[in-house]
């Protein structure tokens, strides 16, 4: 059965491989993985590095506005439900 690694682990390994001047064999032994994985992950990072800086990954005001709109929508829904429950409880008790 193959072992799967988290994206955090992969990022840690790749960053370590880029920072330290250590042979792949030693680095692989340190993280207990195959040296070919380090090479594969580094190539993947370098091939996709530009997408990190693309607009779809940016968290700017647009994302914040969307989140705020969704939260206001939920608050409004909860207020309506709360008022409805208050009216129903008044009818039952009163």
Beta strands, then each sheet from edge to edge (+ up, - down):
end
